[in-house]
Amino acid sequence: MKNLGDELKNQMAQRNWQAQYQELIGDAINDSEVKAFLSEHAEEIKDENLNRSAARIYEFVEEKKKIQNGHDSFAKGYIPHLTINHETVDVVYEPSKQKLANEAVSQFKQNFKLIDLPADIREASLADYPNRDTKGRAKAYAAANKFLESYLAKKEFAPGLYLSGNFGVGKTYLLGAIANELAQQNVGVTMVHFPSFAVDMKSSIGDNSVLDKIERLKKVPVLMIDDIGADSVSVWIRDEVLGVILQYRMQEKLTTFFTSNFSMSDLEKHLAISKNNEEPIKAQRIMQRIQFLSREVVVAGDNQRLKNQVEY
């Protein structure tokens, strides 16, 4: 089998290449990875192409050294690899494991958007959900898994969950765990704390950003509305914000989740009252959309927030 390294050195000598350049190329050819590559692909490289391969071999070794010494290569985040291109040695750059990991994290955050909720919600996991201590949590856990199985099998509309129950029983955590599973499967999810969102919407009137914010929530593939009913809802928020979002999502059959301290029936009563006026028809209109978009599951159990408090 021909020795391409020796052949390349001979060609450089015959062509009277400058001594310094010969030395640089000679060092590159002696790189163990280069030697192994040339030996393995000896029959694929034409002798007349060796001089054209020299620069690419040198580039490969120099870029590899930069990375090994902790410096950035000219293609930051990419690792050089030798390859054969038209019977000539060439260099290709492939993303490093760290770059792939960073891109995966970036894509995950892009898929799982939070509005007025803590970032650690993204760490929520079904595996860590305390589902065995009460029947209420076990039922919610089973419903979450059933939804995921159904939705991910088809990636089309499936009713979300309306998680109702007392404070601190894990409703928001369970939504976060579901969102985590969806985002890892490249499904776009937006999770919004509704009372905070309502305040933000009122302040957005001044900068004319109301419609843009409504549009984003209307069209996201999976929307999770956390803590609906936690505060009194103005007529404008109920009818022109929440009503518009839910109407669009019902028409387009876009999966929607909710959490609330109210049951569905109690939420209807809550939404009907605005500034001491009762508007049951408008509340019913909202609830019809919620009932189309989701299925109620009551979550029961101990208040996890109080249970996990540090004692002094």
C-alpha positions, -999 to 999 in steps of 0.1 A, spaced: 0 0 0 14 34 -10 24 58 18 7 91 9 26 110 36 60 101 20 46 108 -15 34 142 -4 68 150 11 85 139 -22 63 161 -43 70 191 -21 108 185 -24 105 180 -62 86 213 -66 112 231 -44 85 244 -19 100 268 6 117 250 35 95 267 61 63 256 43 77 221 39 84 219 76 48 231 85 32 206 61 56 179 73 46 184 109 9 183 99 14 150 80 30 135 111 -1 141 131 -14 107 142 -49 113 131 -37 125 97 -14 95 92 -43 71 101 -66 89 77 -41 89 48 -34 52 54 -71 43 55 -80 62 23 -47 57 3 -65 42 -27 -91 69 -29 -67 99 -33 -49 105 -65 -12 113 -64 -17 144 -85 -41 158 -60 -17 155 -30 -3 190 -33 -39 204 -33 -46 183 -2 -16 197 17 -32 230 27 -64 213 39 -44 189 60 -25 218 75 -58 236 82 -72 205 99 -42 201 122 -40 238 131 -77 241 139 -76 210 159 -47 224 180 -66 256 187 -95 236 201 -72 214 222 -55 245 236 -89 260 246 -89 286 218 -117 293 194 -114 279 159 -125 300 130 -157 281 131 -166 284 167 -184 255 182 -175 232 153 -150 203 152 -128 197 120 -129 163 104 -109 150 74 -129 137 45 -124 128 8 -139 152 -18 -133 144 -55 -103 122 -48 -87 150 -27 -83 154 11 -108 180 24 -119 193 58 -155 194 70 -167 210 103 -194 194 124 -210 208 155 -194 198 188 -213 180 215 -214 212 235 -228 232 206 -255 205 200 -264 206 237 -266 244 237 -288 244 206 -310 218 222 -314 240 253 -321 270 231 -347 251 210 -363 238 242 -367 274 256 -381 285 223 -406 257 224 -415 263 261 -423 300 267 -432 314 301 -451 346 307 -450 359 343 -440 325 357 -406 314 373 -381 299 349 -377 267 371 -412 256 359 -392 243 329 -376 218 352 -409 202 362 -410 165 356 -438 139 356 -413 115 372 -411 138 402 -448 146 404 -461 135 438 -489 114 424 -491 85 449 -501 102 481 -537 110 472 -563 98 447 -567 133 435 -531 135 424 -531 100 410 -561 108 388 -545 140 376 -512 122 369 -531 95 349 -550 122 329 -517 140 321 -501 108 307 -533 99 288 -533 134 272 -496 131 262 -501 97 247 -530 109 226 -516 142 215 -481 131 207 -494 101 187 -512 125 162 -499 160 170 -534 173 165 -562 187 187 -569 170 219 -587 187 248 -564 199 275 -569 196 312 -587 220 335 -569 213 368 -590 226 397 -582 223 434 -569 241 465 -538 261 468 -504 244 466 -516 209 455 -493 209 424 -516 221 396 -490 245 381 -462 220 386 -482 194 367 -488 218 338 -451 225 337 -443 188 336 -467 183 307 -453 214 289 -418 200 294 -427 167 277 -443 186 248 -414 210 243 -390 181 242 -410 167 213 -407 200 195 -443 212 203 -447 249 209 -461 257 244 -468 290 261 -476 290 298 -490 322 312 -499 333 347 -533 349 339 -537 374 368 -503 389 360 -510 388 323 -543 407 329 -524 435 347 -498 436 319 -526 438 293 -541 469 310 -507 486 310 -502 477 273 -530 499 262 -507 529 264 -481 514 240 -505 498 216 -492 463 221 -525 447 232 -533 431 199 -498 417 194 -499 400 228 -534 386 222 -523 373 188 -494 354 203 -516 336 228 -543 330 202 -521 310 179 -496 291 199 -500 253 194 -506 246 231 -516 273 255 -516 269 293 -535 295 313 -525 293 350 -545 305 379 -576 317 360 -601 332 384 -575 341 410 -584 378 408 -616 397 399 -618 400 362 -628 432 345 -654 432 317 -627 442 292 -603 414 302 -631 388 303 -647 397 270 -621 414 248 -590 395 259 -599 361 274 -630 357 253 -612 366 220 -583 342 228 -606 313 237 -630 320 207 -601 317 182 -586 286 199 -620 269 199 -626 277 162 -591 265 152 -591 236 176 -559 245 194 -552 226 227 -556 247 258 -550 240 295 -561 258 326 -555 257 364 -578 273 389 -587 272 426 -623 272 413 -642 243 399 -657 250 364 -691 257 379 -676 281 405 -655 298 379 -687 306 359 -702 323 389 -669 342 395 -668 354 359 -704 365 360 -698 392 386 -682 424 376 -684 456 398 -715 443 416 -732 436 383 -741 401 372 -737 390 336 -744 353 336 -748 350 298 -713 364 292 -698 341 318 -716 311 302 -701 321 268 -666 320 283 -673 287 301 -686 270 269 -653 277 253 -633 264 283 -654 233 284 -648 227 247 -611 232 251 -605 212 283 -617 185 306 -619 191 343 -597 171 367 -598 178 404 -564 177 421 -564 170 458 -537 166 485 -516 185 510 -504 220 503 -469 213 489 -458 249 494 -464 248 532 -451 212 534 -418 222 519 -413 253 540 -381 255 561 -387 256 598 -366 279 621 
